[in-house]
Amino acid sequence: MPSARVDAWIWAVRVVKTRSAGTAACKAGHVSVNGDRAKPAQTVKEGDEVRVRLHGVERILIVRQLLAKRVGAPQAALALEDRTPPPLPREERPAVPFRDRGTGRPTKRERRDLEQLRGY
């Protein structure tokens, strides 16, 4: 059964901009194949589930076609099935703490309040 490297595949389907970025994502533990953490040279085959976590968003992709080289966007779209759930509407997202620009570093009390708000 033919297969492709996971770092090359996520680069070929345009999930990451460069192949070295795909390798770095794998080494950092941001890529998993079928629920297991993936090393850069791990192979993927058609039907595998690839999860990639970049910029705080986890994308869930199903391999439909194996690609080893970068291709055009229309062909890359055919090579995967995106099962990533849609993001929450803006009204339902949790509030992000905001500090006014130029107010300096937070005091210890403000830092503790921010951590409590964030749930740390």
N, C-alpha and C positions, 0 to 999 in steps of 0.2 A: 504494500500500500504506500503511495507516495506521501511525503511529508515535507514541511518547511520549518525553518527555525522561527521561534516565536518572536524574537526581536526583529528579524527581517520582515515577518508578516505584519506586525503592527506598524512598521514603517511603510510597507508597501501599500497598505490600505489607508494611509494618511491619518493614523491616530496620533503619531508623533512626527515631528518635523524632520529628524535625522535618524539614521540607524544607530548612531552612537547614543542618542537620547533614548532610543528603545532599549539598548543594552543597559544604560544607566538605570532606567525604570525597573528593569528586571532585577538588577543587582540590589536595588534599594528595597525590593519586595513589593513593588506596586503592581506587579503583574501576576495573575494566577491562571492556570489552565485546569479546567475541570475541578476547581476547588483547591488545588495544590499550588503552593508557591512555585513560580517558574524561574529557572535559570535562563540566561540568554540563549543558550544552545539547545534548549528543550524543543522538541519537535511538536508541531500541531498537525492535525489531520482534519479532514472535512467532518463537520458535526461537533467538533470540540467547542466548549464554552471558554472564552477568554475574558477575564475581568481585568480592566486597566483603571487604576486610580491616579488621575492627574488633576492638579489644581483643585483639590477638594471634591471632585466629582468622580464617581465610579461608573465606568461604562461597561455594559454587559454585551459582549459580541459573540455571535455564533459564526464559526468558520464555514462558509459555503463554497469557497474556491481557494486553492492554494496559490499564493503569489510569492515569488522570491525577489522580484525586481519591482521597482516603483512604476506604477501605471497611472493613466489618466483618472480623473475623478469619477467619470461615469462607470468605468470598468472596476474601479476600487469599490464603488457602492454595490456592485453585483457580487463582490467576493465576500461580503459579510451580511449578517442580519443583526440589526441593532435592537436589542431588547432592553435598553436603558429606560427606566421609568421617567416620565416627564418631570421637570422640576416643579416644586410647589409654587402656587401663585404668590405674588409679592405680599398679599395680605396675610397669608398663612405662614410666612417665614418668620423665624424668631428674630427679635430685635437685636441689632448689633450695637454694642456700646460705642458711643461716639464722643471724642474729646475735641474741643475747639482748638483750632490751629494756633500755635504760639503760646499755649498755656504751660509748656514745659513738661517735665516728667511728672507722672502721678506720685502723690504722696503714698506712704505705706497704707494709710486708711483707704485712699481711693483705689489702690491696687487690690486690696482685699475685697472691696465692694465689687470691682470689676470681675475678679475671679469667682466670687459668689454668684454673680449674675450669669457668668458663662458656664457655671456648674463644675468648676475644677475642684 
